[in-house]
Amino acid sequence: MIRKRKILVFGLLILPISILTFSLFVGRYPTSFDLVIDVLLFKIFGIETDTTLIEQALVWDVRLSRALSGLIVGGALSVSGASLQSLFKNPLVDSGILGVSSGAGFGAILSIIIFNQVSLYTIIFAFFFGLLAVFLSTLISKVYKTNPMIMLVLGGVIVSSVFSSLISLGKYVADPFNELPAITFWLMGSLASSNYSDFRVALIPILIGITGMFLMRWRINVLSMGERDAKTLGINTGLNRALIIIFTTLATAGAVSIAGTIGWIGLVIPHLGRMLVGNDNRKLIPVSLSLGSFFLVFIDIISRTITGGEIPLGILTSLIGAPFYVYILKITKGSGW
Amino acid sequence: MIKIKKLSFSYEDKKVLDNVNLELKRGQVLCIIGPNGSGKTTLTNCILGINHYKKGLITYNNRDLNEFNYKERAKLFSYVPQEKGNVFPYRVFEMVLMGRAPYQSVFSQPNRRDREISLESLKKIGIESFKDRLFTKLSGGEKQLVILARALAQESEVIVMDEPTSSLDYKNEFMFLDIIKELSVNNKKTIIMTTHFPNHAFFFENSGVDTVIATLSNKKINNFGRPKEVLTERNISKIYSIKSKVVNYDKNKKHIIPIGGINNEEK
């Protein structure tokens, strides 16, 4: 039992670490194995090696920052998805259910139109509009007091649709030569422009969100029993629900603000986890974290190596993820679903 | 131990309970019977703290229950719902472990002792072998037993059950009633259960359990007392508008048999 658990923990750690390491060695620009090691030795331990500034920038500033961003974004989206699925007692929910993705999308577009380009403001706008969208959803859910979960989902759907319309409006009025391509590319999700300053901005909310959900993961089980059961099990459902919504929103808004809207991960990675380790969130949350971060870096490596240009992540996640999902479904036979 | 005084409750404008009074002693089994829509579930929801009543008082050892927070309440009352539909296929042991929630803080998780208590509860009900099965794949009767084990893991003094046998077949129904009997006699648990079968109350009384029954109709408790006093042919016809016969067997045991609808002139 203990041994099995150790193997699981080891596996969960090794997945993201190995893909992160792997991502440093591959890319369109040819880099030998020794070169990457030399750059790392120089950057981490300050050992003088025979590397150029460009090579250092490539491995350290481009590939590493990009992989790190991928790790936190993938982890944030899938952990949020897993938490919200349990909270809403609905396996079809994903991380954007309360409108955070469309809100963030609109924020990003707004900033692109105002400043004519993608900038640090894009992240800030995206983040705060993501929060605003969730806040509006919760406000709408309070208008009529009945089943609070159904009203929340409805609120999310309504807010999402409003922001989707605003996104379309934004595209319609955007300058078709500069702004529109930037908007389209942003909406399909990409880590192409990631750098350490963006990474740092998003890291804080994502870290708070993931840590919160991680700590509450057993309580999420109890909340998934439904309002009445959870209450009679001694849980202040209103407070706990609010906490989880805050944590998922921080994590998702952080993720969307640096990577754009990336579908699929927040919905399907938790299900991969459910098939592999069951539905107990004590295991599911760490497994989603590990699988999600692994998967997004993996997809990102493909997106930047497979063709001369960049393929948006939103396209690849499902194209590559779907067959993978079916394969896991086949070998685990769904484990209870 | 538990006293309900002048409790009234309404949903929006619709009054469901009007001036309800009840008293329950430690280790007793209270059966609440009454027609559909008579407010049985509303009453148990008030006791559990799910419904917030504005008029009246429910006390535990002379302390107002409204002063208890969710956690404290959950250590006093556990709950076995009518039927448990569930989306996520948790394992039985994971379900029972949730009974330990009132003993955790927001960020903590059940420890070894919580796991032992949960396992102990499964053993007590005799379903230890279900431990690793998926809850969603169990039959209705088995599910009910798991939820009862969860209530035991909660280590509450009182277990509130809402028509717990409504989805069980004959055999499972009596197995379930037997377990309730044991909990009351051996574990000194206080049981509050709503039921559609007056005979449940007779079953407990016949087996020597300290049983009381309350009949709920027209928003009020009309009769309260020992089953043999309350469950008379006359009272049954008043509550349900049906004819019935109360039969005696094995010297002092009682059973009630419904024999048909009532004619208006006889009313």
Interface residues (C-beta under 8 A of the other chain):
Chain A: S86 K89 N90 P91 L215 M216 R217 W218 R219 N221 V222 S224 M225 R228 D229 A230 K231 T232 L233 G234 I235 N236 N240 L243 R274 G278 N279 D280 R282 S335 G336 W337
Chain B: L48 G49 I50 N69 Y70 K71 E72 R73 A74 K75 F77 S78 Y79 P81 N86 V87 F88 P89 Y90 R91 E94 M98 G99 A101 P102 Q104 V106 F107 S108 Q109 P110 L134 T136 K137 Q154 V160
